[in-house]
Amino acid sequence: MNRRTHRSRLALIVAASVLLAAFATLSFGRRISQRAPWVGVEWVETGLGVTAITVDPKSPAAEGGLLPGDVLVSVGGRSAVSVLSAADAAWRVPHGAAVALTVKRAGVERQMSLLPVRRHAAPTLYGYLVLIGTACFASGLPHATLRASKSRDPGCVPRLPPASAASQRAHRTLRPARSSACWADRSTRRMPPTS
């Protein structure tokens, strides 16, 4: 492999690594800074329908009057057919708008309104993971570029010159075909001795 090809290969590896690092940093940064709507209720499917299993005591759901065991009838005027439709209700309303729910508690339907709050979607641990990932990537980059700069044709295995005079004569007589780029420079690369 000539120097020009080698340098262009190395430049390509470095450029790809830098782009990958930039993309990863932007992606993690976006994930950490993203704010998601939260109402503080966990829904499950039961024989009665979509049911609130847990309600966070300091959540908008608790402030709106939702209790564990309430069965969801409708969300925003639409029938609640699955846990997914209940869970993404806060995502379907504009920021600052309330989610209208109809629930059944002890056989009686009740209307309630929940105002979702925006909070960080990712836990604090993600920030530490970003630092660890960036450090691992940065520590591996010099190794990868060094390895790429020293890479050779897989058919070319650098060997020590033969020790004995007989081996040297045999080495000179057994020359490979010139079709391989590996043997273009005989001063630095030698054919391994055969025994």
C-alpha positions in Angstrom: 0.0 0.0 0.0 1.6 3.3 -1.0 1.9 6.3 1.3 -0.8 8.3 -0.4 -3.4 5.5 -0.1 -2.3 5.0 3.5 -2.7 8.6 4.4 -6.1 8.9 2.8 -7.2 5.8 4.7 -6.0 7.2 7.9 -7.7 10.5 7.2 -10.9 8.7 6.5 -10.8 6.8 9.8 -10.1 10.0 11.7 -12.9 11.9 10.0 -15.4 9.1 10.6 -14.3 8.9 14.2 -14.8 12.6 14.7 -18.2 12.6 13.0 -19.3 9.6 15.2 -18.1 11.3 18.3 -20.0 14.5 17.4 -23.1 12.6 16.6 -22.9 10.7 19.9 -22.4 13.8 21.9 -25.3 15.6 20.3 -27.6 12.6 20.7 -26.7 12.1 24.4 -27.0 15.9 25.0 -30.4 15.9 23.5 -31.5 12.9 25.5 -30.3 14.5 28.8 -31.9 17.9 28.1 -35.2 16.6 26.8 -38.2 17.3 28.9 -41.1 14.9 28.8 -44.7 15.4 29.9 -45.5 13.6 33.2 -48.7 13.0 35.0 -47.5 10.4 37.6 -49.8 7.4 37.0 -49.0 3.9 35.9 -51.7 2.1 33.9 -52.2 -1.7 33.5 -54.7 -3.8 31.6 -57.1 -5.8 33.9 -60.4 -7.6 33.3 -62.2 -4.4 34.0 -60.2 -2.4 31.4 -57.2 0.0 31.7 -56.7 0.5 35.4 -54.5 2.9 37.4 -52.2 0.7 39.5 -50.0 3.4 41.1 -50.4 7.1 41.5 -47.5 9.2 42.7 -48.7 11.2 45.7 -47.1 14.5 44.5 -48.1 14.1 40.9 -50.6 16.0 38.7 -52.7 12.7 38.7 -53.0 12.8 42.6 -53.8 16.5 42.5 -56.5 15.9 39.9 -58.1 13.3 42.2 -57.0 10.0 40.5 -56.7 7.0 42.8 -55.2 3.6 42.4 -57.9 1.2 41.1 -59.7 3.8 39.0 -60.7 2.3 35.6 -60.1 4.6 32.6 -63.1 5.0 30.4 -62.0 7.7 28.0 -59.1 10.1 27.4 -59.8 13.4 25.8 -63.2 12.2 24.6 -61.8 9.0 23.0 -62.4 5.6 24.3 -59.4 4.2 26.2 -58.7 0.8 24.5 -55.2 0.1 25.7 -52.5 1.1 28.1 -50.6 2.8 25.3 -53.5 5.2 24.6 -53.6 6.0 28.3 -49.8 6.4 28.7 -49.3 8.7 25.7 -52.3 11.0 26.5 -50.0 13.6 28.0 -48.0 13.6 24.8 -51.1 14.3 22.6 -52.1 17.5 24.3 -50.3 20.8 23.6 -47.8 22.1 26.2 -49.7 23.7 29.0 -53.1 22.1 28.2 -54.9 19.7 30.5 -55.7 16.1 29.8 -59.4 15.3 30.2 -60.1 11.9 31.7 -63.2 9.9 32.5 -62.7 7.2 35.0 -65.0 4.7 36.8 -64.6 4.4 40.5 -66.9 2.0 42.4 -69.3 1.9 39.5 -69.6 5.7 39.2 -68.1 7.6 36.3 -66.1 10.7 37.2 -64.6 13.5 35.1 -61.2 14.8 35.9 -58.6 17.0 34.4 -54.8 16.5 34.7 -52.3 19.2 33.9 -49.0 17.4 32.8 -45.8 18.9 34.0 -42.5 18.8 32.0 -39.6 17.1 33.7 -36.3 15.6 32.6 -36.9 12.4 30.7 -33.4 11.0 31.4 -32.2 10.2 34.9 -29.0 12.0 36.2 -27.1 8.8 35.6 -27.2 9.5 31.9 -24.8 12.5 32.4 -22.2 10.2 33.9 -22.7 7.6 31.1 -22.0 10.4 28.6 -18.7 11.2 30.4 -17.7 7.5 30.5 -18.6 6.9 26.9 -16.7 9.9 25.7 -13.6 9.0 27.7 -13.7 5.4 26.4 -14.1 6.6 22.8 -11.3 9.2 23.2 -9.0 6.7 24.7 -9.6 4.2 21.9 -9.2 6.7 19.1 -5.4 7.0 19.2 -5.1 3.2 19.3 -7.3 2.8 16.3 -5.5 5.5 14.2 -2.1 4.0 15.2 -3.3 0.5 14.3 -4.6 1.8 10.9 -1.3 3.6 10.2 0.6 0.4 10.8 -1.7 -1.9 8.9 -0.4 -3.9 6.0 -1.7 -6.3 3.4 -2.8 -9.4 5.3 -0.6 -11.5 3.1 2.5 -9.6 4.2 3.7 -10.8 7.5 7.0 -9.1 8.6 9.5 -11.6 9.6 13.1 -11.5 10.8 15.7 -12.4 8.2 16.9 -16.0 8.1 19.8 -16.7 10.4 22.0 -19.2 8.5 23.7 -18.8 5.1 21.9 -21.8 3.7 18.6 -20.2 4.7 19.6 -16.9 3.1 20.4 -18.7 -0.2 17.1 -20.6 -0.1 15.3 -17.3 0.7 16.8 -15.5 -2.3 15.8 -18.3 -4.7 12.2 -18.5 -3.5 10.8 -15.2 -4.6 7.1 -14.6 -4.8 5.2 -13.4 -7.9 5.2 -9.7 -8.4 1.4 -9.5 -8.7 1.0 -8.8 -5.0 1.5 -5.2 -3.9 3.0 -6.7 -0.8 6.2 -7.6 -2.5 6.7 -4.3 -4.4 9.3 -3.1 -1.9 11.7 -5.9 -1.2 14.0 -3.8 0.9 11.6 -3.7 3.8 9.5 -6.8 3.3 10.8 -10.3 3.0 9.2 -13.6 2.2 9.1 -15.9 5.3 11.6 -18.7 5.1 10.4 -22.2 4.3 11.7 -25.2 6.1 
